[in-house]
Amino acid sequence: MRFEFVKGLSIPWEVYEREAKNRGAYIITGFLDRNRVIEVGLLGRVEFKKGYYLYIGSALNSLSGRINRHMRKEKRLKWHIDYLIRHLKNIKAIPIQSSEDLECQIANSIYNISDGSIKGFGCSDCKCESHLFWMRDNPFLREEFVNIITKYRIDRLSSLIL
């Protein structure tokens, strides 16, 4: 068989190399098994309902290092999420590698599908209302949540090269 109309495929390696660096945003999810009041640094005593919590953060220098720090049991309490994560079960981290800061965009997307938020949580350096969101049911079983992950982890890359 002979191919007369073979075209070369141009691969934009510079885009992939830029986006594959150890930086970007992340979503941490976990389940709180009962209603609790937790002391959260300067936020003070905060009421948390039983359910699933989704925290959106960013690490523009070491994404894996930041996620690993959050997942450690022993650490100095520094960020708002450090106070809550000690009480969560089934904790998962979803890294989103990116050369641009997507933290607030992702937070806004999650806000639009969530059942609530904790005002002022994790957003002291931006104008967002919150970076911590609450859902009654498991977010991984919600199509809207899976679509958000797909949008920021996969679809965004396609739009950068087209």
N, C-alpha and C positions, 0 to 999 in steps of 0.2 A: 504494500500500500504506500502510496506516495502522497505527501502533503505539499501542496503548492502555495497555500496561503497561510503559512505559520507566522504568527506575530510574536515578538518578544514581549515578555511581561515585565513591566517596570515596577520594582518594589521600592517604596520610599523608606529605605533603611534609616535615614536620619530621623524620621518621625518615630519609628519604633524604638530607636536608641534613646531618644529624648524622653519618651513616655515610659520606658522600662526602668528608669532610675528608682532608687529606694526613697521615694518621696510621694506625697499625695494625701489622700483623705482615708478615713476608715469609719466603719459602723461597728459598734459593739452592741450585741444583743444579749439579753439575759432575762431570766424569769424570777420574779419576786413572788414567793409562795404565800404571802399573807400581807395584809395592810400593815404598814410600819411608819413610825415617825423617826427620822434619822437626822442627826446633826451633820450639816453639810458646810463646813468651813464658814466663810463669811455670810453665806445664805441663811445660816441658822438652822432651826428645826424645820424640816420639810416633811409633809405628809405624802407618802407613796402608797398608791393602791396596789392590791394584788394584780399581777398581770405581767406582760412583757414590756421591757424597756429597751429603747434604741437610742444610743448615744452617738452623735456624729462629731468627729474630731479631725485634726489634720496634723501632719508632721512633714514639714518642708525640708527637713534634713535627713532624718532616719525613720522612715515609716515602720520598718520591722522592729527597730529599737523601741519606738513609742508603744506599739501594740504589745510587744513582749513585756514592757514595764507595766502596762495596765493589767496584763494577765497574771503577773506575779502576786502571790499572796502577801509576802512581806515587802513593804515599801513605806517610805515616808508619805503621808497624805499631803498631796500638793494640789491636784486638780479636783474639781467637783466630783467627777466620776470615781475617783479613788474612794470616796466615802460611801457611795452606793454599791460599787462592784463587789464589796466584801459580803453583801447580803444576797447577791444574785446567784441563781443556779443555772446550769446549762449555758454557760457563757460562750459566745462565739464572736470571732472578730472577722470582719470582711474588709480586706485592704482594697483600696482603689488607687492604683499607681497613676500619677499624673504630674505633669510639669506645671500645671496651673492649680491655683487654690480653689478647690471645688466644695469646700466644707459648707459654706452658707447655701450654695445651690442644692446640695444634697439634703441639708437640713430643711430647706423649704419644700423639697419634694416629699420628704417623710412627713412633715407637718400636714401636708394636704391629704394624707391617707391615714393619719393617726387618729386615735380616740381621745387624745389629750396631750398636754405638755406640762413641764415644770418650768414656770416662768423664771428667767434669769440663769438657768442651769447651763453651764458650759459655754456661755456666749458673752463673757465680759469684755472681749476684745472686738466685738462687732455690733451691729444694730439689730440682730435677730432677737426675737422674743425668747427663743430657747434652742438648745441643741440636744435636749433630752425629750423623747416622746414615749408615750404609753399606748399600748394596744391590749385590748381584752384577750385576744386570741393570738396564737402563734403567727408571727408575721411571715414565716417561711411557707405557710399554707395559704397566703394571700397573694393572688396574682399581681396586684398592684405593687407589692413590695418586691417580688421577684423581677418585675419589669423595671423598677428603679435600679436595682443592682445591675441588671443587664444593660440598661441605658448608660450608666456611668463606667462600668468595667469593660464593655464590649462595643456597644453602638457608638460611643463617643470616639473611639479609635477609628472606626470606619469613616466617620464624618471628617476626621482630620486628614485622611489620605485621598478622599474623593474630590 
